[in-house]
Amino acid sequence: MAFEIRENVDGEIIIVELYGELDSSSVAAFSLGFKEISGKRGIMKYVLDLKGLEFISSAGWTAFLNEFKQLRLSGGDLKLAAMRPDAKRVYALVGVDGVIESHETVKEAVKSYAKKS
């Protein structure tokens, strides 16, 4: 399945939906697409909706970490939501869970921003 990236807006939060497989062959498309979305939106709060991702390789996890770090340096934030069980297991194994916050649903991730404001 080809990789696809889409955006939705929920108030001041940008929801970035990812579909397909995020691996070494599609990570450039993710990075470019995310930079395009964040570039036109400015510093904002983001939720990556992962329910449509069938696979995330180490290159994909690294890309998430890189975007997270860039956003934090600029005063923004990034959270993950709706991970499939296999992705959630890797998320914990490689230690991304200690860096990027994750939620069961997009709705929960969006609500979590309100709690910190």
N, C-alpha and C positions, 0 to 999 in steps of 0.2 A: 504494500500500500504506500502510495506517495505521501510525503510529509506535507501538512497544511497548517497554516496559522491564521487565526481570525481574531478580531477584537470586538468587545462589547464594552459599553460604559454603564456603570452603576453609580450614579452620583459623581463623586470625585475619585472613584476607584475604577481602574481599567482592568477588565477581565480578558485575559489572553487565552484563547482556546487553542489547544494543540491536538492534531490528529495524525495518525499513522505511526511511523517509527522514527525515533530521534536517535540517530547513530552518526558515525563519522561521515557518511555520505549526505546527511541532511542537516548537520549541526550548523553549517554555514548559512543555510536557508533560515534556520531558527534565529541565529544571531543577527542576520541582516533584517529579517522581519521584525524582530523585537526592537532593534535600534530605530527602525523606521517608525514604529508605533510610539516608542518613548520619545523620539525626537520631535514628533509633531505634537505630543501631549505635554512635553516638559516634565518637570519633576512631579511625580505623582505616586500614588499607591497602586500596586499591581497584584493581581492574583493570577497565577498560571493554573488554568483548568486542565488537568491531566487525564480526565476520564476517556478522552479519545485517543490517548497514546497507547499503542499496543506493545511498545518496547522502548526502553531508554537505556542506551549504552553508557559506558563510562564517559565517552565524549559528551553525551547529553547532560549527564550530571555535572560535568565540568563547566559546560556552557551555562547551566542554571546558576552555579556558584559565581561565575564571572559576572553575569548580569546582576546578580544580587549585590555583589561587592561594588560594582559601578553605581548602582542606584543608591546604595547606602552612602557612598562618598559624596553623592550629589544631594543628599537629604531625602531621597525617596526610600521606598521599601518594596519588598517582593515576598509573597507567600505562595505556597503550593496548595492545591486542593484536588480532591476527588481522584487520588492515586489508586491504581489497581493494586490488588494484594501483592503480586510479584514485584512491582515497583516499590511498594511500601517496605518490603523486606530488604531490598537493595539500599533504599534510602537510609534505613537504620544501620545496615552492615557497613556501609562506606563512610558513615559519620555525617552525612548531610543533615540528619535530624538535629544535630547539635548546632547547626548554622542557620538553616532556613526553616522557618515555621511552616507546619503543615496542618491542614484541616480535612475532615471527612468530606465536606461539601463546599461548594463555592459560596453558598449562602453563609455558612459558618465563618469562612475566611473573611468575607466582606464585613460581617458583624464584628469580627475580632478587631478590625481597624477602629470601630467606634468605641470600643472599650479602652483603647490606648489614647484616645484624643482628649 
